[in-house]
Amino acid sequence: MVKPRDTNDVAVTIKVLRWLPLSDSCKVAIRGGGHTPWAGSANIDGGVTIDLSSLKAISVNRDKSVVSVGAGCVWGEVYKKAEAMGIAVIGGRGSSIGVSGLTLGGKSSLDSVEHDL
């Protein structure tokens, strides 16, 4: 497992992994905010997990129309920052949900939940 401190560390990690003699067969998993902490989630056997949970930067542009969020953030961190600035963002329904996982493939609509009728 590699836990980069910043985006430069991520770039160095990728360069090193590509340099390795087994780079064509090296398996890589990415962990963002760590919303799925059970064994086997955001992890890989026989490969390298890149844990992005330290990448927690949250910035808002000048006119408060765009919020940029680090890959290691969870939605609660984003909501707290947005509320302090008097703005709202659309994201996960739970504060512990990782931003990157939800953004890249999680289910976010109420229709995605099965209901017994």
ABEGO torsion letter per residue (X at the ends): XBBBABAAAAAAAAAAAAABAAAAABBBBBBBAGABABBGBGBBBGBBBBBAAABABBBBBAAGABBBBBAABBAAAAAAAAAAAGBBBBBBABAABBAAAAAAGBBABAAABBBBX
